[in-house]
């Protein structure tokens, strides 16, 4: 028995000493499989994605004996770059696109091109899922759960008011609600600011996403020459001056707002579709095609959580097995049956309960439908958010973008 214990301890020490996790590294031998841990660093506040990841972990452990999957949360408020540089204990990273772009630039996450090819990802998932994880011509991550922003409303409320809701623009709808001294409720992941969402809806292809990605963390001159986001801020100012938008027009709510809308306590709400797929409600409808500043809405597909492989992970083979499990058609169909909306083609085709507008938006979307906020370095994204609120307070001069870049650098 003693000899066996010494052998097991030796194996553990050997595993700990291994470093590097490039996807082309040599396979483990069979003896290394006696102690398999996968550590996942979770850096998202999207509770729906966290719920899905926990379900994936539980399902994987039930299928594979001897596997331990641990969730690691941010420690001491270190930023994700610093944390990955300081530790070799992380195998997988779950975070947003902003951080994925940064981590890829720092060489802290692995190139997944080979994983994409071997698992036929591009042919089994809609384009929007893979677009989120691409930087240049390399894939560094895969999206988890796509969602859109829906405008839901109480049908009876507007019928009683004699308002034909499909003939009213979104800004007029918001103003109609605010004029009744009622704030518009908003339900979205905590990591996305309410007014960021409004600016994204205003974006309407004003921002060249590919160019914005190409200059990620570039020099000041490259960002100064990129004027697309100023155009978004100009549109925001236009609606503010015309009285459609105010800094106090929205209020953040929890999932109870879905029932409040159905009961008529609120006439309308802006909600992430990931919170609105549980059940049919008698009086609640989703506004399908609305106009904003005279234009038909353009699909915008959000994903607040992507999964990537850390370059310094200790157990490449088991990590890839876990990734293959999550992105298998079988598991994607399983989570679809549990009510999660996934970008897997087979799962989406077999799910007749998904709102038709949501399904259409996911199917038709690509890189151009990614919100511009996800292609900004965190420091610039925070400065953009500050300027959005300044504009809503009446402080606008048309030079906001230049100020954002000055303050960020």
Buried (B, 14 or more C-beta within 10 A) or exposed (E): EEEEEEEEEEBEEEBEEBEEBEBEEEEBEEEBBEBBBBBBBBBBBBBBBBBBBEBBBEBBBEEBEEBEBEBBEEEEEEEBBEBBEEBBBBBBBBBBBBBBBBBBBBEBBBBBBBBBEEBEBEEBBBBBBBBBBBBEEEBBBBBBBBBBBBBBBBBBBBEEEEBEBEEBBBBBBBBBBBEEEBBBBBBBBEBBBBBBBBBBBBBBEBBBBEEBBBBBBEEEEBBEEBEBBBBBBBBBBBBBEEEBBBBEBBBEBEEEBBEBBBEBBBBBBBBBBBBBBEEEBEBBBBBEEBBBBEEEBBBBBBBBBBBBBBBBBBBBBBBBBBBEBBBBBEBBBBBBEEBBBBBBBBBBEEBEEBBEBBBBBBBEBBBBBBBBBBBBBBEBBBBBBEBBEBBBEEEBEEEBBBBBBEEBE
